[in-house]
Amino acid sequence: MKRYLITGASRGIGRSIAEKLAAPDHKLLLHGRNREALAKTCRLVAARSGNAIALSYDLRRAARVEKMIAAVGNEPLDALINNAGVALVKPFEQITLAEWDTLFSVNVTAPFLLAKMQTGASIVNILSIAAKTGFPGWSCYCMTKFALEGFSQCLREEVRGRGIRVLNIYPAATNTEIWNAVEGNWPREKMLLPEEIGDAVAYALSRPPGVVVENLDLLNLTGRL
């Protein structure tokens, strides 16, 4: 049975990835802070004849990440999917050090710590076009995505010889609940859907072991947003 660890699986992109990977011969270790929402994801996986285990840990704290790693156990993962992330939109002068540290902890440090435990086949990083392009008001978020981009590119070269694939997914703006807390009028009807990101992850993981989908950009033809 294949084992997949998906962070940020409570809703949105993480939930869609879990649904796409649900199968009788797959055990999904699903992480999320919202226990109720995470339980719903587990039920959706079960409805597809999949197997799910809920892991509720706060990725803002390295000690909690380490506890989650211990809970996952020593059995190798077939894929680690670093999907969890938080966003912040405000002028850089207004960003507090606490906010800066929180975004870095969740978006960069947690994937770093989790990658250190991976001895299986694949590491999937859900990045963003914000890992390649800066946007006004998004300096803190872009900083974390640029950092994860650099780390993942180096990681790929370090683990390639061990047969571990590092698969980077770069979605454009995706219509998830994260936009509910972002001020402004955003054309959410033009955004990608979480299901489309889930399809991309499932496709990348389904390639033969010797094939790496190294960098996959997902853009909406109506605009990059």
Beta strands, then each sheet from edge to edge (+ up, - down):
strand 1: 2-6
strand 2: 26-31
strand 3: 51-55
strand 4: 79-82
strand 5: 122-126
strand 6: 165-171
strand 7: 215-218
sheet 1: 3+ 2+ 1+ 4+ 5+ 6+ 7+
end
